[in-house]
Structures are given as structure tokens and as C-alpha cells.
Amino acid sequence: MPNAAKLIAALGLAALGWLVSDMIKPLVPFSVDFGWFNYVNAAIGVLVGWLFLGPRVGQGITSAINNGLTGIVVLVFWGVFVQGAYEMWRQALRNRYDGPFEAIGAIIRIGLKDGAVLLAPHIIATLLIGGVLAGLATEFAWRRWR
């Protein structure tokens, strides 16, 4: 059922997904075509906020902070997985893999390689602060607009 907490969670994680996507762009080689990168990560943020963070409200400030941080972990996991799966699909269309298991293994390899960019200190700090703020804003919205 839609409520204000789910909306605030979705908007907060979408904004965080977009912001971190913009922060990642200068850290990768210039030959990368990002295309829908920001939009996909923002859409993942909306889904994670609506389905994961929004329903877990009403348990206090400490739980709100923990839920926000857990929401960021879920956002990063699905972001890396979706981007890795897309890159695998793009390479599979060029007949790069001999079988389906090699292609599935490539998702993990690509995700680990590309996910290493997220270990930059300013990106980690942004994710942590953004997760805490998203969790607190979601809790505040739940308390304010029940």
C-alpha cells in the first residue's frame, strides 16, 4: 500500500543512486559510454526504497539508521549486478562466451571489477551519509504522515 514513507525512501535512494552514478563517471576510462547508467541506478534506487526501505519503518531512530545503511548495501548489490549483467549481455551478443555458465561467471567477474570503483573514499562516505539520511527521512515521513 502506498504511503509517504515509501515515497520518501524511493526518492531518497533514487537521488543517491543518481549522485553516486555521477561520482563514478570521472573514475573510469574515457572510452566508456555510460548511456542509461544514471537512469538505471536511479530506478534501482526507487525499487529498493519502495520495496525494501519504505516498509521497514516505525521502529525508532536506531532502526532507521540501520535500515538506511542496509538499504545502501542492497542498492549497491543490485546496481553492480544489473550493470554487470548488462555488460555480460552486451559481450554475449558478440559471441564472447562458449556457454551459459561462462556467461554467468562473467557477471560476477565484471561486477567485482567494476564494483572496485565504489571503494573510493568519497563514494563510500557519500553512500554512508546518504543511507543514514534516507533512513532518517523515511522514519520522519512515517511519523509525520501516518
Kinemage of the C-alpha trace (Angstrom):
@kinemage 1
@onewidth
@group {chain A} dominant
@subgroup {mainchain}
@vectorlist {calphas} color= white
{ca met a 1} P 0.000 0.000 0.000
{ca pro a 2} L 1.466 3.395 -0.958
{ca asn a 3} L 2.394 5.753 1.842
{ca ala a 4} L 4.629 8.752 2.448
{ca ala a 5} L 7.439 6.683 3.953
{ca lys a 6} L 7.744 4.532 0.832
{ca leu a 7} L 7.692 7.628 -1.381
{ca ile a 8} L 10.399 9.404 0.623
{ca ala a 9} L 12.519 6.231 0.713
{ca ala a 10} L 12.157 5.780 -3.047
{ca leu a 11} L 13.014 9.414 -3.800
{ca gly a 12} L 15.945 9.428 -1.370
{ca leu a 13} L 17.583 6.309 -2.727
{ca ala a 14} L 16.879 7.366 -6.328
{ca ala a 15} L 18.653 10.670 -5.685
{ca leu a 16} L 21.522 8.854 -4.007
{ca gly a 17} L 21.780 6.391 -6.901
{ca trp a 18} L 21.916 9.279 -9.368
{ca leu a 19} L 24.501 11.205 -7.302
{ca val a 20} L 26.819 8.235 -6.875
{ca ser a 21} L 26.468 7.412 -10.583
{ca asp a 22} L 27.715 10.906 -11.395
{ca met a 23} L 30.579 10.477 -8.930
{ca ile a 24} L 31.637 7.219 -10.595
{ca lys a 25} L 31.909 8.653 -14.112
{ca pro a 26} L 35.221 10.526 -13.640
{ca leu a 27} L 36.827 7.432 -12.102
{ca val a 28} L 36.509 5.174 -15.157
{ca pro a 29} L 38.307 5.360 -18.527
{ca phe a 30} L 37.121 7.895 -21.075
{ca ser a 31} L 36.212 5.212 -23.607
{ca val a 32} L 33.171 4.063 -21.602
{ca asp a 33} L 29.760 5.001 -22.980
{ca phe a 34} L 27.505 5.376 -19.956
{ca gly a 35} L 24.198 5.648 -21.816
{ca trp a 36} L 21.357 4.977 -19.353
{ca phe a 37} L 23.707 4.413 -16.388
{ca asn a 38} L 22.257 7.152 -14.163
{ca tyr a 39} L 18.664 6.326 -15.048
{ca val a 40} L 19.074 2.613 -14.361
{ca asn a 41} L 20.739 3.234 -10.997
{ca ala a 42} L 18.073 5.771 -10.035
{ca ala a 43} L 15.354 3.266 -10.985
{ca ile a 44} L 17.065 0.637 -8.828
{ca gly a 45} L 17.095 3.210 -6.026
{ca val a 46} L 13.347 3.741 -6.439
{ca leu a 47} L 12.681 -0.004 -6.277
{ca val a 48} L 14.945 -0.590 -3.279
{ca gly a 49} L 13.479 2.400 -1.451
{ca trp a 50} L 9.874 1.431 -2.165
{ca leu a 51} L 10.169 -2.317 -1.625
{ca phe a 52} L 12.910 -2.582 0.992
{ca leu a 53} L 13.403 0.623 2.973
{ca gly a 54} L 9.846 2.004 2.989
{ca pro a 55} L 8.107 -0.964 4.652
{ca arg a 56} L 10.708 -1.195 7.475
{ca val a 57} L 9.751 1.989 9.342
{ca gly a 58} L 8.270 2.656 12.748
{ca gln a 59} L 10.876 1.019 14.969
{ca gly a 60} L 12.836 4.057 16.126
{ca ile a 61} L 15.834 6.142 15.146
{ca thr a 62} L 18.435 3.402 15.581
{ca ser a 63} L 16.499 1.041 13.352
{ca ala a 64} L 16.017 3.844 10.830
{ca ile a 65} L 19.774 4.367 10.603
{ca asn a 66} L 20.397 0.625 10.328
{ca asn a 67} L 17.675 0.265 7.689
{ca gly a 68} L 19.170 3.149 5.700
{ca leu a 69} L 22.616 1.545 5.754
{ca thr a 70} L 21.164 -1.839 4.827
{ca gly a 71} L 19.231 -0.154 2.011
{ca ile a 72} L 22.508 1.186 0.638
{ca val a 73} L 24.039 -2.300 0.691
{ca val a 74} L 21.022 -3.615 -1.229
{ca leu a 75} L 21.212 -0.681 -3.672
{ca val a 76} L 24.910 -1.254 -4.344
{ca phe a 77} L 24.443 -5.017 -4.732
{ca trp a 78} L 21.628 -4.705 -7.262
{ca gly a 79} L 23.335 -1.812 -9.054
{ca val a 80} L 26.543 -3.784 -9.527
{ca phe a 81} L 24.614 -6.913 -10.502
{ca val a 82} L 22.409 -5.173 -13.073
{ca gln a 83} L 25.305 -3.259 -14.626
{ca gly a 84} L 27.424 -6.447 -14.718
{ca ala a 85} L 24.568 -8.414 -16.266
{ca tyr a 86} L 24.098 -5.743 -18.924
{ca glu a 87} L 27.802 -5.777 -19.785
{ca met a 88} L 27.743 -9.579 -19.941
{ca trp a 89} L 24.722 -9.453 -22.250
{ca arg a 90} L 26.479 -6.930 -24.487
{ca gln a 91} L 29.537 -9.182 -24.719
{ca ala a 92} L 27.422 -12.321 -25.190
{ca leu a 93} L 25.842 -10.787 -28.271
{ca arg a 94} L 29.353 -10.658 -29.725
{ca asn a 95} L 29.755 -14.415 -29.099
{ca arg a 96} L 32.373 -13.874 -26.412
{ca tyr a 97} L 31.304 -16.821 -24.239
{ca asp a 98} L 31.310 -20.530 -25.009
{ca gly a 99} L 28.384 -21.434 -22.770
{ca pro a 100} L 25.824 -20.146 -20.295
{ca phe a 101} L 27.894 -20.953 -17.198
{ca glu a 102} L 30.825 -18.965 -18.521
{ca ala a 103} L 28.461 -16.040 -19.125
{ca ile a 104} L 27.025 -16.253 -15.603
{ca gly a 105} L 30.550 -16.341 -14.181
{ca ala a 106} L 31.318 -13.260 -16.232
{ca ile a 107} L 28.601 -11.335 -14.393
{ca ile a 108} L 30.496 -11.934 -11.159
{ca arg a 109} L 33.884 -11.079 -12.679
{ca ile a 110} L 32.578 -7.902 -14.320
{ca gly a 111} L 30.706 -6.902 -11.160
{ca leu a 112} L 33.791 -7.311 -8.979
{ca lys a 113} L 35.998 -5.447 -11.439
{ca asp a 114} L 33.572 -2.571 -11.936
{ca gly a 115} L 32.464 -2.549 -8.301
{ca ala a 116} L 36.027 -1.832 -7.192
{ca val a 117} L 35.426 1.764 -8.304
{ca leu a 118} L 32.979 2.074 -5.413
{ca leu a 119} L 35.834 1.681 -2.921
{ca ala a 120} L 36.920 5.293 -3.409
{ca pro a 121} L 36.695 7.077 -0.037
{ca his a 122} L 34.450 9.897 -1.234
{ca ile a 123} L 31.982 7.410 -2.724
{ca ile a 124} L 31.902 5.336 0.474
{ca ala a 125} L 31.329 8.486 2.536
{ca thr a 126} L 28.540 9.626 0.224
{ca leu a 127} L 26.851 6.233 0.402
{ca leu a 128} L 27.083 6.076 4.206
{ca ile a 129} L 25.826 9.614 4.784
{ca gly a 130} L 23.135 9.241 2.129
{ca gly a 131} L 21.966 5.937 3.608
{ca val a 132} L 21.678 7.392 7.100
{ca leu a 133} L 19.819 10.458 5.794
{ca ala a 134} L 17.467 8.325 3.686
{ca gly a 135} L 16.687 6.093 6.656
{ca leu a 136} L 16.047 9.055 8.957
{ca ala a 137} L 13.934 10.879 6.373
{ca thr a 138} L 11.857 7.748 5.845
{ca glu a 139} L 11.300 7.377 9.577
{ca phe a 140} L 10.374 11.060 9.870
{ca ala a 141} L 7.909 10.765 6.993
{ca trp a 142} L 6.290 7.739 8.617
{ca arg a 143} L 5.906 9.585 11.915
{ca arg a 144} L 4.634 12.760 10.292
{ca trp a 145} L 2.203 11.323 7.702
{ca arg a 146} L 0.785 8.056 9.017
